[in-house]
Amino acid sequence: MKEEQTMKIIAIGAVTAGGKTTVVNAMKERLPKTASLHFDDYSFQGEVEDFAKWLSEGADVHVWDLSPLKADIERIIRSGEYDYLLLDYPFAYRHQMIKDYLDCCIFIDTPLDIAMARRILRDMKEAAADEIRNEMNIYLNCSRSVYVHMIKEHLSTSDYVIDGSKELEDIIDEAMEIIKNVV
């Protein structure tokens, strides 16, 4: 696959609310002839609903059937219109269906407290205090361990790691510098 394509495919990963979408969208504005695909825009067969159970069963990323994403990647490659494809994508090189397309994986290592604060501010603007407290209980009893696992597994398979506690412009500048050096 890679030997046929001249377009560079860059995956940007992070925990939920870690900055993936924001960085991908900002980079897309700065890079000419760039397409983007966002993992959260898809509904995949095998999509995990109970993350605690998934984690206890070994956290196999292959339960997600990424065929729709793969088809869109191939469609964009065939179009020949783009120099870059940015993927807002959580798995780095871990999913067999996508890994051979990737030229570079960047992980934004956002501290979990910052990601949680962003998620509450983004997703719970109209939430009652009880809803927020319930979300905090779910986080402490289940979600946090999934995020820690993701950081451990997906950060370690990424080519580059950017400190997610930096200012947004610094994160974007660092990612842009990395992309310039992808051959």
N, C-alpha and C positions, 0 to 999 in steps of 0.2 A: 504494500500500500504506500508506504512512505517514499519508496524509490520512484513511484509514478507521480506523486504530487509535488508541486512547487509551493503551494500554499502552506503556510505554517499554522498548525493547530495547537493552541495554547489552552490548557485547562487551568482554571482558577478555582481553588478549593478553600473552604473554611467551614467552621461550625455554623449552625443556623444563626443568622444575624451577625455573622463574622465579617461581612463586607463584600462577599462574592459579586452579587448583582451590581452593587454600586460601583465597584472597581471595573467590572466588565463593561458597564455602560459608559463610564468615563473614558476608558481606553478606546472604546469603539469610536467615540467622538474625536479622539486625537489621531487615530490611525486611519489613513485613507484605505479604501477598498477592503473593509473589514465587516464580516458577518458575525453574529453571535447566536448561540443557542443556550437556553436556560433550562436546567434540569427540572425546576419546579413548574415549568410550563407543560410538562408531560404527565400523562397518567399511564403507568407501566403495569403490565401483567406481573403479578407476584409482589407488588408494592407492599412494603411492610407497614402494618398498622400498630402492632404491639412491639415496640422497640425493646422493651425489657425482655420479652420472650425471645426475640430475634438475637439479642446479645447473649442470653443464657444458652442459646443453641449454637453459638459459635460465630455469629455476626457475618454470615456469608453474603457478600455483596451480589453474588450471582443469582439470588432469589429475584432480583429485579431483572426482568427481560427488557433489555435496552434496545430492542429492535427498532422502535420508532426513532430514537435518537441516532442510532447507527444509520438508518435510512436517510435522515436529514443531513448527517455529515457527508454521506456519499453523494447526495444530491448537490450539496454546496461545492464539493470537490469537482464533480462533473461539470458544473456550471462554468468553471474557469474564470469567474468574475472577481474573485477575491484573492488578496495576498495573505490575509489572516482570517482564521476562524477562532473566536474566543468562546470557550465553553465555561459557563457557570455550572460547575460539575463537581460533586463531592468526593469521587473515588480515586483520583489520581490514576496511577497505573494498575490499580487492583482489579478492575473488571475486565475480564478477557475479551469481551465483545468490543470494547472501545480502546483498549491500551495501545494497540498497534497503529492507531491513527494519530496518536499524540506525539508532538515534537517536544513539548515542554509542559511540566506541571509546576504551578506555583501555589504554595499554600500560605494563606494569610493566617498567621497564628494569633488570633484574637483572644485575649484573656476571657475566661468564661463569665466573669462579672460584667465586663463591657458588653459582651454578646447578649447576656440576659437583659441588661438595662435597655439595649437597643430593641430587643424583641418586645419587651413590655411597652416601650414608647411607640413602636411601630404597629404592633398587632392588638394592643389592648387599650387603645385611646379612650374608648367608651365603656370599658369594663368597670364593674363594681368592685369594691374592695374585696369582697368574698371571692370573686372570680380570680383576682390577682393572687390572693392568699392560696387558693386552690392550685393555681398554676405553679406557685413557689413550692408547694408540697410535692407536686408531680415532678418538678425539677429535682428536688433533693432526693426523692425516693426512687427515681427512675431515669429521667432524662440526663442528669449530670453524668452518670456512668456511661451512657451512650456517647456523649460529647467527648469525654475523656478517652474512650476507646477510639473514636474517630481521630482525635488529635494524634494519639499514639500510632495508629495504623496508617492513616493517609498522609500525615505530615512526613512520616519516615520514608514514604515512597515518592515524595515530591522532589523535583530537582532543586527548587529554591524555596526558601521560607522567608516571609516578610513579617516583621513585627506588627501585628494588628493593633497595637496600642499607639502607634504613630498617628500623626495627623493624616487625614485622608489624602491630601495633596502629596505628601511624602510617600505614602503607600503607592499611589498611582505613578509617581515619578520613578520609584524603584522598580515597579513592574514594567514600565515602559523601557527602562534601561536594560532589564533582563531580556525583554523581547527583541530589542535591537541586536542582541548577541546570539540569538537562536539561529543556528545554521541548518 
